């Protein structure tokens, strides 16, 4: 990941990906999840997704051990490697089978993967692309031709396997479009305090600046969340990470920024390994909310709404996204025509100086809206919502289908 070459290699080397299922009870036991695997092939919609397609959504994280089984993970890759042999590749696939994981991502690394002989040897061990879902290519690869060679070789022997990778901020080196032929899915970073010069809203700016290239090419984009400050410690630069609640708030805010920016899934890391960072496991608490708004995320029909900031900081410079309103809102429409207004503060506690924003959102269809997870409603007339956003706070307004002036 971005920055691991400087300070996070030891940290990241201890981690492992957990991918949490979008559908299914978070309280289910591992045996229940494993039983569900047997029925995955019958699913035509929803999660898990059909074989041979890029996952349009999902949740991933990184952790050691087998906790992913108790977290109901369906996509996992074990370990972190800068070099892997065909035998190790096959061993990893077999390890995933032993653990009952049918949706398995193999962590990979090394220039040998550019040779078709590597993939031929993997096949010759007896592995088929029915045995694993796909691969996580060498992390943060900076040469498009390397990824393209690996991708081409893999597809010749495992045409249904899905290739994904994290490519950093895409603001230095080759243009992001040069990597597109080498991947099925790209993970866009939310590193913010890891690089203190970047504002919190940088995650949103990164998506709106780069993701359209990938989506227009038929690829899938994820948001990759981070919630630990400088990766190894909480310091004076990160007063907004002084409690576990603030760590959780940042994580959820980054997911919401990803939703606003058009991400089709969430690729999230475990946050509890950063030294002195208050413990927070991440995805589990936000998962039910993500499931509820997934029909709108999946449909990917969203329109930026105008916001007028009447109190607090008005905007933030979020290169590569340019100047962004301190409160940003989108109107989402799902496949059934239902409407949802998703909004968020784009500021963390430091950037906002702990000051709330008052704002007006315009262009909203009239009617009565349930404010999800807040036990309140708002009535919209003349297309206006007025509300308050604390730092990190988000509001999702769902229009009642039986109470609208617009039908």
C-alpha positions in Angstrom: 0.0 0.0 0.0 1.1 3.6 -0.4 3.6 4.5 2.2 4.5 1.0 3.3 7.8 1.4 1.6 8.7 4.2 4.0 7.2 3.3 7.4 4.5 0.6 7.1 6.2 -2.5 5.7 6.6 -4.2 9.1 3.0 -3.3 10.0 1.6 -4.4 6.7 3.6 -7.6 6.7 1.7 -8.8 9.7 -1.7 -8.3 8.1 -4.1 -10.4 6.1 -7.1 -9.6 4.1 -10.6 -10.2 5.3 -13.5 -9.8 3.0 -16.9 -9.7 4.7 -20.0 -10.8 2.9 -22.6 -8.2 2.1 -25.5 -10.5 2.6 -26.0 -12.7 5.6 -26.3 -12.2 9.3 -23.2 -10.7 11.0 -24.1 -13.0 13.9 -23.8 -16.2 11.9 -21.3 -18.8 13.1 -18.5 -20.0 10.9 -20.2 -23.3 10.2 -23.3 -21.5 8.9 -21.1 -19.4 6.6 -19.4 -22.5 5.3 -22.7 -24.2 4.7 -23.8 -21.1 2.7 -20.7 -21.5 0.5 -22.3 -24.6 -1.0 -25.2 -22.6 -2.3 -23.1 -19.7 -3.7 -23.3 -21.0 -7.3 -27.1 -20.7 -7.2 -26.9 -17.0 -6.6 -27.6 -14.9 -9.7 -27.8 -11.6 -8.0 -26.4 -10.2 -4.8 -23.4 -11.4 -2.9 -21.6 -13.7 -3.4 -21.4 -12.8 -7.1 -21.4 -15.3 -10.0 -18.2 -16.9 -11.1 -16.3 -15.2 -13.8 -17.4 -11.7 -13.0 -15.7 -8.9 -11.2 -17.3 -8.4 -7.8 -19.4 -5.2 -8.1 -19.3 -4.8 -4.4 -17.9 -6.3 -1.2 -15.9 -5.6 1.9 -12.3 -6.6 2.4 -9.9 -6.2 5.3 -6.5 -7.3 6.4 -5.8 -9.4 9.5 -3.7 -12.3 10.8 -5.0 -15.7 12.0 -8.4 -17.1 11.2 -10.7 -14.3 12.6 -12.2 -13.9 9.2 -14.1 -17.2 9.8 -15.9 -15.7 12.8 -16.4 -12.5 10.8 -18.2 -14.4 8.0 -15.7 -13.6 5.3 -16.2 -15.0 1.9 -13.2 -13.5 0.1 -9.9 -13.8 1.8 -6.2 -13.8 1.0 -3.7 -15.1 3.4 -0.4 -13.5 4.1 1.7 -10.9 2.3 4.5 -11.9 -0.1 6.9 -10.2 -2.4 7.7 -13.5 -4.2 5.6 -16.6 -4.7 6.3 -19.9 -6.5 3.7 -22.0 -8.4 3.9 -24.5 -5.5 3.2 -21.8 -2.9 0.3 -20.5 -5.1 -1.2 -24.0 -5.1 -0.6 -24.4 -1.3 -2.4 -21.1 -0.6 -5.4 -22.3 -2.7 -5.5 -25.6 -0.8 -5.2 -23.7 2.5 -8.3 -21.7 1.5 -10.1 -24.9 0.8 -9.2 -26.4 4.1 -10.6 -23.3 5.9 -13.9 -23.6 3.9 -13.3 -20.5 1.8 -14.9 -20.7 -1.6 -14.2 -17.1 -2.6 -10.4 -17.0 -2.3 -7.9 -14.3 -3.4 -4.3 -15.4 -3.7 -1.7 -12.9 -2.7 1.0 -12.8 -5.3 4.4 -11.3 -6.0 7.6 -11.6 -8.1 8.6 -11.0 -11.7 8.3 -14.7 -12.5 4.5 -14.2 -12.7 5.1 -12.3 -16.0 6.0 -15.6 -17.6 3.2 -17.8 -19.0 5.3 -20.8 -17.7 4.5 -19.7 -14.1 0.7 -20.0 -14.7 1.2 -23.2 -16.6 3.0 -24.7 -13.7 0.2 -23.6 -11.3 -2.3 -25.3 -13.6 -0.1 -28.4 -13.7 -0.3 -28.7 -9.9 -4.0 -29.4 -10.4 -5.4 -26.0 -9.6 -8.3 -24.7 -11.7 -9.9 -21.3 -11.7 -12.9 -23.0 -10.0 -10.6 -23.4 -7.0 -10.0 -19.7 -6.3 -11.8 -16.5 -7.1 -8.8 -14.4 -8.2 -5.6 -12.8 -7.3 -4.2 -9.7 -5.6 -1.4 -8.8 -7.8 2.0 -7.4 -6.5 1.1 -4.5 -4.3 1.5 -1.0 -5.7 3.0 -2.1 -8.9 4.3 1.0 -10.8 5.0 -0.5 -14.2 1.8 -1.0 -16.3 3.6 -3.5 -18.6 4.4 -5.7 -15.6 0.7 -6.0 -14.6 -0.4 -6.5 -18.2 2.0 -9.3 -18.7 0.9 -11.0 -15.5 -2.7 -10.5 -16.4 -2.3 -11.9 -19.9 -0.5 -15.0 -18.6 -3.0 -15.6 -15.9 -6.0 -15.2 -18.2 -4.6 -17.7 -20.7 -4.7 -20.5 -18.1 -7.3 -19.1 -15.6 -9.8 -17.1 -17.7 -12.4 -16.8 -15.0 -10.0 -15.6 -12.3 -10.3 -11.9 -11.3 -7.2 -9.7 -11.0 -7.1 -6.7 -8.7 -4.4 -4.4 -7.3 -3.8 -1.2 -5.3 -2.0 1.4 -7.3 -1.4 4.2 -4.8 -2.7 7.7 -5.5 -2.1 7.6 -9.3 -0.8 11.2 -9.2 2.8 10.3 -9.9 4.4 8.0 -12.5 2.4 6.6 -15.4 -1.2 7.7 -16.0 -3.8 5.6 -14.3 -5.3 4.7 -17.7 -2.1 2.8 -18.7 -2.9 0.2 -16.0 -6.4 -0.5 -17.1 -5.6 -3.4 -19.4 -3.8 -5.2 -16.6 -6.6 -5.4 -14.0 -10.3 -6.2 -13.5 -10.6 -4.2 -10.3 -8.7 -1.3 -8.9 -8.6 -0.3 -5.2 -8.4 3.4 -4.6 -6.7 4.6 -1.4 -8.1 6.6 1.4 -4.8 7.3 3.0 -5.1 10.7 4.5 -3.4 11.1 7.8 -0.8 8.6 6.6 0.2 11.5 4.4 -0.6 14.5 6.7 -0.5 17.0 3.9 -3.6 15.4 2.4 -7.0 16.5 3.8 -9.5 13.9 4.9 -11.6 14.5 1.8 -8.7 13.4 -0.4 -10.3 9.9 -0.7 -13.3 11.5 -2.4 -11.1 13.6 -4.6 -9.1 10.6 -5.7 -12.2 8.7 -6.8 -13.8 11.5 -8.7 -10.5 12.3 -10.5 -9.6 8.7 -11.5 -12.5 6.3 -11.1 -14.4 7.3 -14.3 -11.5 6.1 -16.5 -11.8 2.6 -15.0 -15.6 2.4 -15.0 -15.9 3.7 -18.6 -13.5 0.8 -19.5 -15.8 -1.7 -17.8 -13.6 -2.2 -14.8 -14.7 -2.1 -11.1 -13.5 0.4 -8.5 -13.2 0.0 -4.8 -12.5 2.4 -2.0 -9.6 1.3 0.3 -10.1 2.6 3.8 -7.5 3.5 6.3 -8.3 4.8 9.9 -4.9 4.7 11.6 -3.0 8.0 11.6 0.7 7.8 10.9 0.4 4.0 10.7 2.6 3.4 13.7 1.5 5.9 16.3 -1.1 8.5 17.3 0.6 11.8 17.7 -0.2 15.5 17.8 -1.0 15.5 14.1 -3.9 13.1 14.8 -6.0 14.4 17.7 -9.0 13.1 15.9 -7.8 9.5 16.6 -7.6 9.9 20.4 -10.5 7.6 21.1 -11.9 4.4 19.6 -15.1 6.3 18.7 -13.1 8.8 16.6 -11.2 6.0 14.9 -14.6 4.4 14.0 -16.0 7.8 12.9 -13.1 8.3 10.5 -13.5 4.8 9.1 -17.2 5.2 8.5 -16.7 8.6 7.0 -14.2 7.3 4.5 -16.6 4.6 3.4 -19.3 7.2 2.9 -16.9 9.4 0.9 -16.3 6.4 -1.2 -20.0 6.0 -1.8 -20.3 9.6 -2.8 -17.3 9.3 -5.1 -18.8 6.4 -6.9 -16.9 3.4 -5.4 -18.6 0.1 -6.1 -17.2 -1.7 -3.1 -15.1 -1.3 0.1 -11.6 -2.7 0.6 -10.8 -2.2 4.2 -7.9 -2.8 6.6 -7.8 -3.8 10.2 -7.0 -0.7 12.3 -6.0 -2.3 15.6 -2.4 -3.0 14.8 -1.3 0.6 14.7 0.8 1.4 17.8 -1.2 3.4 20.4 -4.2 3.6 18.2 -7.4 2.8 20.1 -8.7 -0.6 19.1 -11.4 -0.7 16.4 -12.1 -3.7 14.1 -13.7 -1.7 11.4 -16.3 -3.2 9.1 -18.6 -5.1 11.4 -20.4 -2.0 12.9 -21.0 -0.3 9.5 -21.9 -3.4 7.6 -25.7 -3.3 8.3 -25.8 0.3 7.1 -23.9 -0.6 3.9 -26.2 -3.4 3.2 -29.2 -1.1 3.5 -27.9 1.4 1.0 -26.4 -1.2 -1.4 -29.3 -1.1 -3.9 -28.4 2.5 -4.6 -24.6 1.9 -4.7 -25.1 -1.1 -7.1 -27.2 0.9 -9.5 -24.5 3.7 -9.7 -27.0 6.4 -10.7 -26.0 9.5 -8.8 -26.2 13.2 -9.4 -24.2 15.9 -7.5 -26.4 18.3 -5.7 -25.7 21.9 -4.9 -24.9 22.7 -1.3 -24.8 26.1 0.4 -22.7 26.2 3.6 -24.2 28.7 6.0 -22.1 27.9 9.1 -18.6 26.5 9.7 -15.8 26.0 7.2 -17.2 26.3 3.7 -14.8 24.2 1.6 -11.6 22.3 1.5 -8.9 21.9 -1.2 -8.7 18.2 -1.8 -6.2 17.7 -4.6 -6.7 15.7 -6.9 -10.3 16.6 -6.6 -9.9 20.3 -6.5 -12.0 22.5 -4.2 -14.8 20.5 -2.5 -17.7 21.8 -0.5 -17.4 21.1 3.2 -20.7 19.3 2.9 -21.2 17.3 -0.2 -24.4 15.6 -1.3 -25.6 13.3 -4.1 -29.0 12.1 -5.2 -29.0 8.4 -5.8 -31.7 6.4 -7.7 -31.9 2.7 -7.5 -33.1 0.3 -10.2 -36.7 0.6 -8.9 -36.6 4.4 -9.2 -36.4 4.9 -5.4 -34.5 8.0 -4.4 -31.9 8.5 -1.7 -29.9 11.7 -0.8 -26.5 10.7 0.6 -24.6 13.5 2.2 -21.4 13.9 4.3 -19.2 16.4 6.1 -15.9 16.3 4.2 -14.0 17.5 7.2 -12.3 15.6 10.1 -12.1 17.1 13.6 -8.8 18.8 12.9 -9.8 20.4 9.6 -13.1 21.5 11.0 -11.7 22.7 14.4 -14.5 20.7 16.0 -17.0 23.1 14.4 -20.2 21.8 12.9 -21.4 22.8 9.4 -24.9 24.2 8.7 -25.8 23.7 5.1 -28.7 23.8 2.6 -29.0 21.1 -0.1 -31.0 22.1 -3.1 -32.4 20.2 -6.1 -34.0 17.5 -3.8 -37.3 16.0 -4.9 -40.2 17.1 -2.7 -41.7 14.7 -0.2 -41.1 13.1 3.2 -37.7 11.5 3.9 -36.7 9.1 6.5 -33.2 9.9 7.8 -31.7 6.5 8.0 -30.3 5.3 11.4 -31.3 8.6 13.1 -35.0 8.0 14.0 -36.2 11.2 12.4 -37.8 12.5 9.2 -37.5 15.7 7.1 -40.1 17.2 4.9 -38.8 18.7 1.7 -40.7 21.5 -0.1 -39.2 23.6 -2.9 -36.4 21.1 -3.2 -34.5 22.1 0.0 -33.0 20.2 2.9 -31.5 22.1 5.7 -29.4 20.3 8.3 -26.3 20.2 10.4 -23.1 18.1 10.0 -20.6 17.5 12.7 -17.0 16.6 11.5 -17.2 13.1 10.0 -21.0 13.1 10.2 -23.1 11.8 7.3 -26.9 11.8 6.7 -28.8 9.5 4.3 -32.3 10.7 3.5 -34.6 8.1 1.9 -37.6 9.4 0.1 -40.8 7.6 1.1 -42.3 6.1 -2.1 -45.9 6.6 -0.9 -45.3 10.2 0.1 -43.9 12.3 -2.7 -45.0 15.1 -4.9 -42.8 13.8 -7.8 -43.9 10.2 -8.0 
